Amino acid sequence: MCEMRKYCLSLLLLLLTLVSNAVEPPKREIRGVWLTTVYGLDWPRKPATTETGRKAQQRDVCDILDRLQGCEFQYCFLQVRMRGDVIGVRLLNRQAKFSLENME
């Protein structure tokens, strides 16, 4: 029984190796992250009810985007409402710090 198990595992490993080598890498790829605003999971941590709170939220999201840019992420998809509306933020842009593109 043990020999059969070793044989099956070896065969499975060989097949997985062959299949993984047969797949071509993509010609283009993006490195992106999805930030959600639902229940404050990613951002914002707490609701802003004052101007000071809104400014703190702006600083927080800018800090998050700066960290993502430092990690060489290319896009940040920011869910802005529970219905799933999304703003795409291109992080690697030489012209401006951040450019917003509406994603529909």
MMTF fields as JSON, N, C-alpha, C and O atoms, coordinates in Angstrom:
{
  "mmtfVersion": "1.0.0",
  "mmtfProducer": "UNKNOWN",
  "numBonds": 415,
  "numAtoms": 416,
  "numGroups": 104,
  "numChains": 1,
  "numModels": 1,
  "chainsPerModel": [1],
  "groupsPerChain": [104],
  "chainIdList": ["A"],
  "bondAtomList": [4, 2, 8, 6, 12, 10, 16, 14, 20, 18, 24, 22, 28, 26, 32, 30, 36, 34, 40, 38, 44, 42, 48, 46, 52, 50, 56, 54, 60, 58, 64, 62, 68, 66, 72, 70, 76, 74, 80, 78, 84, 82, 88, 86, 92, 90, 96, 94, 100, 98, 104, 102, 108, 106, 112, 110, 116, 114, 120, 118, 124, 122, 128, 126, 132, 130, 136, 134, 140, 138, 144, 142, 148, 146, 152, 150, 156, 154, 160, 158, 164, 162, 168, 166, 172, 170, 176, 174, 180, 178, 184, 182, 188, 186, 192, 190, 196, 194, 200, 198, 204, 202, 208, 206, 212, 210, 216, 214, 220, 218, 224, 222, 228, 226, 232, 230, 236, 234, 240, 238, 244, 242, 248, 246, 252, 250, 256, 254, 260, 258, 264, 262, 268, 266, 272, 270, 276, 274, 280, 278, 284, 282, 288, 286, 292, 290, 296, 294, 300, 298, 304, 302, 308, 306, 312, 310, 316, 314, 320, 318, 324, 322, 328, 326, 332, 330, 336, 334, 340, 338, 344, 342, 348, 346, 352, 350, 356, 354, 360, 358, 364, 362, 368, 366, 372, 370, 376, 374, 380, 378, 384, 382, 388, 386, 392, 390, 396, 394, 400, 398, 404, 402, 408, 406, 412, 410],
  "bondOrderList": [1, 1, 1, 1, 1, 1, 1, 1, 1, 1, 1, 1, 1, 1, 1, 1, 1, 1, 1, 1, 1, 1, 1, 1, 1, 1, 1, 1, 1, 1, 1, 1, 1, 1, 1, 1, 1, 1, 1, 1, 1, 1, 1, 1, 1, 1, 1, 1, 1, 1, 1, 1, 1, 1, 1, 1, 1, 1, 1, 1, 1, 1, 1, 1, 1, 1, 1, 1, 1, 1, 1, 1, 1, 1, 1, 1, 1, 1, 1, 1, 1, 1, 1, 1, 1, 1, 1, 1, 1, 1, 1, 1, 1, 1, 1, 1, 1, 1, 1, 1, 1, 1, 1],
  "groupList": [{"groupName": "MET", "atomNameList": ["N", "CA", "C", "O"], "elementList": ["N", "C", "C", "O"], "formalChargeList": [0, 0, 0, 0], "bondAtomList": [1, 0, 2, 1, 3, 2], "bondOrderList": [1, 1, 2], "singleLetterCode": "M", "chemCompType": "L-PEPTIDE LINKING"}, {"groupName": "CYS", "atomNameList": ["N", "CA", "C", "O"], "elementList": ["N", "C", "C", "O"], "formalChargeList": [0, 0, 0, 0], "bondAtomList": [1, 0, 2, 1, 3, 2], "bondOrderList": [1, 1, 2], "singleLetterCode": "C", "chemCompType": "L-PEPTIDE LINKING"}, {"groupName": "GLU", "atomNameList": ["N", "CA", "C", "O"], "elementList": ["N", "C", "C", "O"], "formalChargeList": [0, 0, 0, 0], "bondAtomList": [1, 0, 2, 1, 3, 2], "bondOrderList": [1, 1, 2], "singleLetterCode": "E", "chemCompType": "L-PEPTIDE LINKING"}, {"groupName": "ARG", "atomNameList": ["N", "CA", "C", "O"], "elementList": ["N", "C", "C", "O"], "formalChargeList": [0, 0, 0, 0], "bondAtomList": [1, 0, 2, 1, 3, 2], "bondOrderList": [1, 1, 2], "singleLetterCode": "R", "chemCompType": "L-PEPTIDE LINKING"}, {"groupName": "LYS", "atomNameList": ["N", "CA", "C", "O"], "elementList": ["N", "C", "C", "O"], "formalChargeList": [0, 0, 0, 0], "bondAtomList": [1, 0, 2, 1, 3, 2], "bondOrderList": [1, 1, 2], "singleLetterCode": "K", "chemCompType": "L-PEPTIDE LINKING"}, {"groupName": "TYR", "atomNameList": ["N", "CA", "C", "O"], "elementList": ["N", "C", "C", "O"], "formalChargeList": [0, 0, 0, 0], "bondAtomList": [1, 0, 2, 1, 3, 2], "bondOrderList": [1, 1, 2], "singleLetterCode": "Y", "chemCompType": "L-PEPTIDE LINKING"}, {"groupName": "LEU", "atomNameList": ["N", "CA", "C", "O"], "elementList": ["N", "C", "C", "O"], "formalChargeList": [0, 0, 0, 0], "bondAtomList": [1, 0, 2, 1, 3, 2], "bondOrderList": [1, 1, 2], "singleLetterCode": "L", "chemCompType": "L-PEPTIDE LINKING"}, {"groupName": "SER", "atomNameList": ["N", "CA", "C", "O"], "elementList": ["N", "C", "C", "O"], "formalChargeList": [0, 0, 0, 0], "bondAtomList": [1, 0, 2, 1, 3, 2], "bondOrderList": [1, 1, 2], "singleLetterCode": "S", "chemCompType": "L-PEPTIDE LINKING"}, {"groupName": "THR", "atomNameList": ["N", "CA", "C", "O"], "elementList": ["N", "C", "C", "O"], "formalChargeList": [0, 0, 0, 0], "bondAtomList": [1, 0, 2, 1, 3, 2], "bondOrderList": [1, 1, 2], "singleLetterCode": "T", "chemCompType": "L-PEPTIDE LINKING"}, {"groupName": "VAL", "atomNameList": ["N", "CA", "C", "O"], "elementList": ["N", "C", "C", "O"], "formalChargeList": [0, 0, 0, 0], "bondAtomList": [1, 0, 2, 1, 3, 2], "bondOrderList": [1, 1, 2], "singleLetterCode": "V", "chemCompType": "L-PEPTIDE LINKING"}, {"groupName": "ASN", "atomNameList": ["N", "CA", "C", "O"], "elementList": ["N", "C", "C", "O"], "formalChargeList": [0, 0, 0, 0], "bondAtomList": [1, 0, 2, 1, 3, 2], "bondOrderList": [1, 1, 2], "singleLetterCode": "N", "chemCompType": "L-PEPTIDE LINKING"}, {"groupName": "ALA", "atomNameList": ["N", "CA", "C", "O"], "elementList": ["N", "C", "C", "O"], "formalChargeList": [0, 0, 0, 0], "bondAtomList": [1, 0, 2, 1, 3, 2], "bondOrderList": [1, 1, 2], "singleLetterCode": "A", "chemCompType": "L-PEPTIDE LINKING"}, {"groupName": "PRO", "atomNameList": ["N", "CA", "C", "O"], "elementList": ["N", "C", "C", "O"], "formalChargeList": [0, 0, 0, 0], "bondAtomList": [1, 0, 2, 1, 3, 2], "bondOrderList": [1, 1, 2], "singleLetterCode": "P", "chemCompType": "L-PEPTIDE LINKING"}, {"groupName": "ILE", "atomNameList": ["N", "CA", "C", "O"], "elementList": ["N", "C", "C", "O"], "formalChargeList": [0, 0, 0, 0], "bondAtomList": [1, 0, 2, 1, 3, 2], "bondOrderList": [1, 1, 2], "singleLetterCode": "I", "chemCompType": "L-PEPTIDE LINKING"}, {"groupName": "GLY", "atomNameList": ["N", "CA", "C", "O"], "elementList": ["N", "C", "C", "O"], "formalChargeList": [0, 0, 0, 0], "bondAtomList": [1, 0, 2, 1, 3, 2], "bondOrderList": [1, 1, 2], "singleLetterCode": "G", "chemCompType": "PEPTIDE LINKING"}, {"groupName": "TRP", "atomNameList": ["N", "CA", "C", "O"], "elementList": ["N", "C", "C", "O"], "formalChargeList": [0, 0, 0, 0], "bondAtomList": [1, 0, 2, 1, 3, 2], "bondOrderList": [1, 1, 2], "singleLetterCode": "W", "chemCompType": "L-PEPTIDE LINKING"}, {"groupName": "ASP", "atomNameList": ["N", "CA", "C", "O"], "elementList": ["N", "C", "C", "O"], "formalChargeList": [0, 0, 0, 0], "bondAtomList": [1, 0, 2, 1, 3, 2], "bondOrderList": [1, 1, 2], "singleLetterCode": "D", "chemCompType": "L-PEPTIDE LINKING"}, {"groupName": "GLN", "atomNameList": ["N", "CA", "C", "O"], "elementList": ["N", "C", "C", "O"], "formalChargeList": [0, 0, 0, 0], "bondAtomList": [1, 0, 2, 1, 3, 2], "bondOrderList": [1, 1, 2], "singleLetterCode": "Q", "chemCompType": "L-PEPTIDE LINKING"}, {"groupName": "PHE", "atomNameList": ["N", "CA", "C", "O"], "elementList": ["N", "C", "C", "O"], "formalChargeList": [0, 0, 0, 0], "bondAtomList": [1, 0, 2, 1, 3, 2], "bondOrderList": [1, 1, 2], "singleLetterCode": "F", "chemCompType": "L-PEPTIDE LINKING"}],
  "groupTypeList": [0, 1, 2, 0, 3, 4, 5, 1, 6, 7, 6, 6, 6, 6, 6, 6, 8, 6, 9, 7, 10, 11, 9, 2, 12, 12, 4, 3, 2, 13, 3, 14, 9, 15, 6, 8, 8, 9, 5, 14, 6, 16, 15, 12, 3, 4, 12, 11, 8, 8, 2, 8, 14, 3, 4, 11, 17, 17, 3, 16, 9, 1, 16, 13, 6, 16, 3, 6, 17, 14, 1, 2, 18, 17, 5, 1, 18, 6, 17, 9, 3, 0, 3, 14, 16, 9, 13, 14, 9, 3, 6, 6, 10, 3, 17, 11, 4, 18, 7, 6, 2, 10, 0, 2],
  "groupIdList": [1, 2, 3, 4, 5, 6, 7, 8, 9, 10, 11, 12, 13, 14, 15, 16, 17, 18, 19, 20, 21, 22, 23, 24, 25, 26, 27, 28, 29, 30, 31, 32, 33, 34, 35, 36, 37, 38, 39, 40, 41, 42, 43, 44, 45, 46, 47, 48, 49, 50, 51, 52, 53, 54, 55, 56, 57, 58, 59, 60, 61, 62, 63, 64, 65, 66, 67, 68, 69, 70, 71, 72, 73, 74, 75, 76, 77, 78, 79, 80, 81, 82, 83, 84, 85, 86, 87, 88, 89, 90, 91, 92, 93, 94, 95, 96, 97, 98, 99, 100, 101, 102, 103, 104],
  "secStructList": [7, 2, 2, 2, 2, 2, 2, 2, 2, 2, 2, 2, 2, 2, 2, 2, 2, 2, 2, 2, 2, 2, 1, 7, 7, 7, 1, 1, 7, 7, 7, 3, 3, 3, 3, 7, 7, 4, 4, 4, 1, 1, 1, 7, 1, 1, 7, 7, 7, 1, 2, 2, 2, 2, 2, 2, 2, 2, 2, 2, 2, 2, 2, 2, 2, 2, 2, 2, 2, 2, 6, 6, 7, 7, 3, 3, 3, 3, 3, 7, 1, 6, 6, 7, 7, 3, 3, 3, 3, 3, 7, 7, 7, 1, 1, 1, 1, 7, 3, 3, 3, 3, 3, 7],
  "xCoordList": [0.828, 0.0, 0.864, 0.57, 1.923, 2.796, 3.535, 3.732, 3.944, 4.632, 3.7, 4.124, 2.44, 1.459, 1.243, 1.128, 1.19, 1.011, 2.203, 2.015, 3.418, 4.62, 4.607, 4.953, 4.204, 4.143, 3.139, 3.43, 1.965, 0.931, 1.38, 1.16, 1.996, 2.48, 3.586, 3.637, 4.468, 5.536, 4.959, 5.4, 3.978, 3.332, 2.609, 2.679, 1.925, 1.225, 2.209, 1.948, 3.315, 4.34, 4.923, 5.147, 5.166, 5.688, 4.693, 5.083, 3.422, 2.397, 2.264, 2.153, 2.275, 2.182, 3.377, 3.224, 4.544, 5.745, 5.634, 5.977, 5.157, 5.008, 3.97, 4.18, 2.855, 1.797, 2.265, 1.989, 2.959, 3.404, 4.439, 4.498, 5.25, 6.222, 5.57, 6.13, 4.393, 3.715, 2.974, 2.647, 2.705, 1.946, 2.887, 3.919, 2.516, 3.324, 3.038, 1.895, 4.052, 3.793, 3.041, 3.178, 2.263, 1.507, 2.44, 3.522, 1.994, 2.799, 2.789, 3.794, 1.661, 1.535, 0.852, 0.014, 1.214, 0.559, 0.567, 1.381, -0.341, -0.347, -0.218, -0.627, 0.35, 0.395, -0.58, -0.344, -1.657, -2.673, -3.219, -3.019, -3.912, -4.541, -5.936, -6.192, -6.817, -8.202, -8.357, -8.176, -8.694, -8.998, -10.502, -11.143, -11.052, -12.495, -12.801, -12.024, -13.95, -14.411, -15.528, -16.04, -15.913, -17.015, -16.621, -15.627, -17.396, -17.193, -15.813, -15.363, -15.136, -13.829, -12.752, -11.788, -12.911, -11.937, -10.546, -9.571, -10.437, -9.139, -8.999, -7.992, -10.017, -10.001, -11.42, -12.151, -11.874, -11.313, -11.552, -12.478, -10.72, -10.839, -12.067, -12.695, -12.405, -13.588, -14.217, -13.524, -15.515, -16.191, -15.699, -15.321, -15.713, -15.295, -16.54, -17.327, -16.709, -17.882, -17.498, -18.368, -16.216, -15.748, -14.726, -14.271, -14.379, -13.367, -12.011, -11.267, -11.698, -10.449, -10.434, -9.41, -11.566, -11.675, -11.508, -10.869, -12.095, -11.951, -10.503, -10.009, -9.828, -8.408, -7.563, -6.63, -7.903, -7.18, -7.399, -6.467, -8.62, -8.892, -8.1, -7.567, -8.023, -7.239, -5.771, -5.137, -5.235, -3.835, -3.648, -2.657, -4.622, -4.527, -4.494, -3.668, -5.396, -5.437, -4.186, -3.684, -3.677, -2.434, -1.26, -0.388, -1.234, -0.183, -0.262, 0.762, -1.48, -1.658, -1.163, -0.438, -1.549, -1.136, 0.379, 0.998, 0.973, 2.432, 3.142, 4.133, 2.632, 3.245, 3.107, 4.038, 1.944, 1.737, 2.663, 3.228, 2.812, 3.707, 5.15, 5.895, 5.537, 6.874, 7.119, 8.257, 6.043, 6.157, 5.98, 5.863, 5.962, 5.885, 4.57, 4.54, 3.484, 2.171, 1.827, 2.162, 1.156, 0.836, -0.556, -0.771, -1.498, -2.867, -3.408, -3.045, -4.292, -5.053, -6.517, -6.922, -7.305, -8.734, -9.407, -9.394, -9.991, -10.572, -12.086, -12.702, -12.686, -14.135, -14.687, -14.369, -15.52, -15.961, -17.377, -17.766, -18.154, -19.497, -19.818, -19.184, -20.803, -21.151, -21.707, -21.692, -22.201, -22.725, -21.608, -21.874, -20.377, -19.258, -18.629, -17.766, -19.037, -18.39, -16.916, -16.545, -16.075, -14.633, -13.95, -14.343, -12.924, -12.035, -10.699, -10.172, -10.153, -8.827, -7.777, -7.884, -6.793, -5.72, -4.441, -3.947, -3.909, -2.656, -1.518, -1.377, -0.717, 0.304, 1.63, 2.391, 1.928, 3.203, 2.971, 2.843, 2.917, 2.682, 3.739, 3.846, 4.505, 5.589, 5.09, 5.764, 3.932, 3.441, 2.896, 3.218, 2.076, 1.454, 1.601, 1.847, 1.449, 1.616, 0.581, 0.934, -0.679, -1.74, -2.679, -3.009, -3.111, -4.139, -5.318, -5.156, -6.496, -7.694, -8.323, -8.455, -8.705, -9.409, -10.685, -10.653, -11.81, -13.076, -13.146, -12.907, -13.465, -13.62, -15.128, -15.769, -15.69, -17.122, -17.371, -18.524],
  "yCoordList": [-1.197, 0.0, 1.248, 2.209, 1.239, 2.405, 2.642, 3.787, 1.558, 1.686, 2.289, 3.117, 1.883, 2.411, 3.905, 4.672, 4.308, 5.722, 6.544, 7.621, 6.049, 6.741, 6.849, 7.889, 5.764, 5.762, 6.801, 7.545, 6.855, 7.815, 9.252, 10.123, 9.496, 10.849, 11.263, 12.412, 10.325, 10.629, 10.938, 11.871, 10.156, 10.387, 11.726, 12.457, 12.047, 13.326, 14.496, 15.493, 14.384, 15.429, 15.613, 16.74, 14.509, 14.574, 15.257, 16.098, 14.91, 15.524, 17.022, 17.819, 17.403, 18.821, 19.598, 20.733, 19.016, 19.666, 19.862, 20.927, 18.844, 18.948, 19.995, 20.771, 20.018, 20.985, 22.407, 23.319, 22.608, 23.958, 24.474, 25.68, 23.612, 24.046, 24.314, 25.045, 23.734, 23.902, 25.23, 25.67, 25.872, 27.123, 28.288, 28.445, 29.101, 30.285, 31.396, 31.576, 32.128, 33.286, 34.358, 34.424, 35.182, 36.218, 37.239, 37.526, 37.787, 38.804, 40.104, 40.812, 40.41, 41.605, 41.206, 40.305, 41.875, 41.647, 42.939, 43.831, 43.021, 44.165, 43.649, 42.534, 44.478, 44.191, 45.161, 46.369, 44.628, 45.493, 44.961, 43.798, 45.831, 45.453, 46.056, 47.086, 45.415, 45.865, 46.329, 45.555, 47.6, 48.137, 48.3, 48.846, 47.837, 47.953, 48.945, 49.12, 49.582, 50.496, 49.872, 50.503, 48.645, 47.983, 47.676, 46.994, 48.178, 47.968, 48.414, 47.973, 49.277, 49.771, 48.688, 48.779, 47.668, 46.568, 47.053, 46.737, 47.817, 48.33, 49.818, 50.26, 50.573, 52.016, 52.516, 51.926, 53.502, 54.167, 53.342, 52.532, 53.554, 52.794, 53.214, 52.389, 54.507, 54.996, 56.099, 56.74, 56.335, 57.362, 58.772, 59.071, 59.62, 61.015, 61.88, 61.971, 62.504, 63.356, 64.829, 65.7, 65.107, 66.491, 66.716, 65.768, 67.963, 68.288, 67.688, 67.237, 67.684, 67.078, 65.58, 65.033, 64.929, 63.507, 63.219, 62.239, 64.091, 63.918, 64.088, 63.334, 65.071, 65.28, 64.078, 63.671, 63.521, 62.342, 61.158, 60.398, 60.996, 59.934, 60.139, 59.183, 61.385, 61.674, 61.322, 60.727, 61.683, 61.331, 59.818, 59.287, 59.128, 57.67, 57.006, 56.128, 57.427, 56.797, 57.17, 56.343, 58.378, 58.756, 57.935, 57.536, 57.681, 56.831, 55.408, 54.807, 54.871, 53.529, 53.489, 52.57, 54.483, 54.522, 54.7, 54.112, 55.505, 55.674, 54.359, 54.019, 53.615, 52.317, 51.329, 50.582, 51.33, 50.428, 50.8, 49.925, 52.083, 52.531, 52.132, 51.725, 52.245, 51.841, 50.355, 49.929, 49.556, 48.109, 47.759, 46.586, 48.765, 48.634, 48.039, 47.349, 48.304, 47.957, 48.979, 50.157, 48.524, 49.419, 50.024, 51.166, 49.28, 49.766, 49.49, 48.519, 50.384, 50.182, 50.347, 51.413, 49.312, 49.383, 49.667, 48.839, 50.843, 51.315, 51.242, 52.005, 50.326, 50.206, 51.36, 51.504, 52.188, 53.391, 53.301, 54.113, 52.316, 52.141, 50.66, 49.834, 50.333, 48.923, 48.28, 47.055, 49.086, 48.516, 47.989, 47.314, 48.276, 47.749, 48.75, 48.374, 50.042, 51.043, 51.115, 51.045, 51.255, 51.191, 52.362, 52.771, 52.907, 53.894, 53.198, 52.602, 53.27, 52.697, 53.782, 54.838, 53.549, 54.511, 53.925, 52.901, 54.582, 54.114, 54.669, 55.884, 53.794, 54.213, 54.558, 55.356, 53.986, 54.249, 55.211, 54.786, 56.487, 57.512, 58.589, 59.178, 58.846, 59.813, 61.26, 62.153, 61.507, 62.874, 63.443, 64.568, 62.66, 63.131, 62.053, 60.888, 62.449, 61.485, 60.364, 59.186, 60.72, 59.732, 60.229, 61.415, 59.34, 59.713, 58.786, 57.568, 59.36, 58.563, 58.232, 59.093, 56.984, 56.541, 55.868, 54.964, 56.309, 55.679, 54.293, 54.119, 53.323, 51.95, 51.663, 51.735, 51.343, 51.056, 49.664, 49.245],
  "zCoordList": [0.0, 0.0, 0.0, -0.711, 0.789, 0.878, -0.437, -0.844, -1.101, -2.392, -3.433, -4.238, -3.423, -4.372, -4.146, -5.102, -2.904, -2.567, -3.065, -3.631, -2.86, -3.339, -4.862, -5.423, -5.522, -6.989, -7.486, -8.422, -6.87, -7.283, -7.043, -7.885, -5.918, -5.626, -6.592, -7.031, -6.921, -7.88, -9.257, -9.928, -9.67, -10.963, -10.981, -11.969, -9.908, -9.805, -9.857, -10.53, -9.166, -9.177, -10.572, -11.014, -11.261, -12.629, -13.556, -14.365, -13.451, -14.296, -14.016, -14.948, -12.752, -12.404, -12.932, -13.384, -12.883, -13.406, -14.909, -15.421, -15.622, -17.074, -17.456, -18.388, -16.74, -17.044, -16.746, -17.526, -15.646, -15.295, -16.285, -16.522, -16.864, -17.865, -19.214, -20.03, -19.467, -20.749, -20.839, -21.941, -19.726, -19.712, -19.998, -19.346, -20.983, -21.298, -20.297, -19.877, -19.922, -19.06, -19.857, -21.078, -19.192, -19.909, -20.554, -20.041, -21.703, -22.38, -21.593, -21.533, -20.997, -20.15, -18.863, -18.836, -17.821, -16.546, -15.753, -15.992, -14.818, -13.917, -12.495, -12.172, -11.677, -10.243, -9.596, -9.563, -9.091, -8.523, -7.22, -6.869, -6.508, -5.243, -5.22, -5.844, -4.507, -4.348, -2.914, -1.974, -2.754, -1.418, -1.304, -2.202, -0.226, -0.028, 1.089, 2.028, 0.956, 1.997, 2.819, 3.743, 2.497, 3.184, 4.623, 4.872, 5.555, 6.986, 7.467, 8.525, 6.714, 7.118, 7.129, 7.889, 6.29, 6.287, 5.892, 6.573, 4.799, 4.366, 4.674, 5.228, 4.309, 4.494, 4.361, 3.565, 5.027, 6.2, 7.453, 7.515, 8.429, 9.676, 10.484, 11.148, 10.422, 11.127, 10.292, 9.502, 10.45, 9.652, 9.976, 11.109, 8.966, 9.154, 9.259, 8.317, 10.392, 10.592, 10.652, 10.644, 10.709, 10.759, 9.642, 9.003, 9.422, 8.415, 8.785, 7.914, 10.067, 10.534, 10.228, 9.819, 10.429, 10.131, 8.652, 8.272, 7.801, 6.352, 5.917, 5.078, 6.484, 6.159, 6.607, 5.914, 7.766, 8.249, 7.309, 7.043, 6.805, 5.843, 4.558, 3.993, 4.097, 2.894, 3.113, 2.242, 4.263, 4.57, 4.617, 4.116, 5.23, 5.334, 3.964, 3.715, 3.072, 1.747, 0.948, 0.186, 1.101, 0.424, 0.947, 0.175, 2.257, 2.831, 2.283, 1.96, 2.178, 1.622, 0.182, -0.198, -0.624, -2.028, -2.158, -3.044, -1.283, -1.311, -1.004, -1.65, -0.011, 0.318, -0.834, -1.136, -1.473, -2.612, -3.772, -4.428, -4.014, -5.079, -4.755, -5.646, -3.504, -3.086, -3.28, -3.476, -3.225, -3.452, -4.931, -5.286, -5.778, -7.238, -7.73, -8.749, -7.005, -7.534, -8.606, -8.482, -9.659, -10.762, -10.632, -11.037, -10.076, -9.952, -8.566, -7.902, -8.156, -6.937, -7.318, -7.783, -7.127, -7.389, -6.058, -5.148, -5.961, -4.704, -4.804, -5.549, -4.057, -4.037, -3.225, -2.045, -3.859, -3.175, -2.619, -1.779, -3.082, -2.537, -2.444, -3.099, -1.629, -1.429, -2.695, -2.817, -3.644, -4.883, -5.758, -6.752, -5.417, -6.18, -7.122, -7.915, -7.065, -7.904, -7.55, -6.379, -8.572, -8.36, -9.035, -10.127, -8.385, -8.997, -9.179, -8.239, -10.376, -10.62, -10.461, -11.084, -9.661, -9.443, -10.018, -9.545, -11.041, -11.621, -10.773, -10.637, -10.211, -9.258, -9.918, -9.371, -11.067, -11.73, -12.892, -14.04, -12.594, -13.601, -13.419, -12.343, -14.441, -14.32, -14.366, -13.853, -14.964, -15.129, -13.82, -13.437, -13.151, -11.911, -10.857, -11.17, -9.621, -8.529, -8.667, -8.603, -8.855, -9.032, -10.121, -10.161, -11.002, -11.975, -11.769, -11.696, -11.676, -11.452, -12.793, -13.663, -12.947, -14.131, -13.671, -12.836, -14.216, -13.828, -14.426, -15.62, -13.625, -14.066, -14.07, -13.022, -15.218, -15.269, -15.739, -15.844]
}
